[in-house]
Amino acid sequence: MYLQIMWKFLEQSSFHLSESEYSQQLEAVAEYLTLWRVAPTVRAGIRSAKPRGPGYTGGGGARAVTIPLDVAVEGVRSSEWDTF
């Protein structure tokens, strides 16, 4: 599994979340990362991300960083994926 983080700006017209909605989304993602015990991996991935590496989208100023996560999706944790 991979976590993909894309940096954008709240003021950007194509970004459709309010600041409150954005904070709620971040909190939900952080809960999962903590539950899966991969928060240190994500922190390290963010710190080591190149300023303009793969995933850079150019003129829009946004870029994505992909971080591999060591998360089992079968067994005990498989029920987490049945929420859709």
SULCORSUL-V81110 format. One record per backbone hydrogen bond with DSSP energy under -1.0 kcal/mol. CO is the residue of the C=O (numbers start at 1). NH is the residue of the N-H. Records with the same first field share a line. If there is no record, write none. Layout:
# SULCORSUL-V81110
CO: NH + NH
This chain:
# SULCORSUL-V81110
1: 69
3: 67
5: 65
9: 12
12: 15
18: 22
19: 23
20: 24
21: 25
22: 26
23: 27
24: 28
25: 29
26: 30
27: 31
28: 32
29: 33
30: 34
31: 35
32: 36
33: 38
34: 37
38: 42
39: 43
40: 44
41: 45
42: 46
43: 47
44: 48
53: 56
58: 61
62: 57
63: 7
65: 5
67: 3
69: 71
75: 78
77: 80
78: 81
79: 82
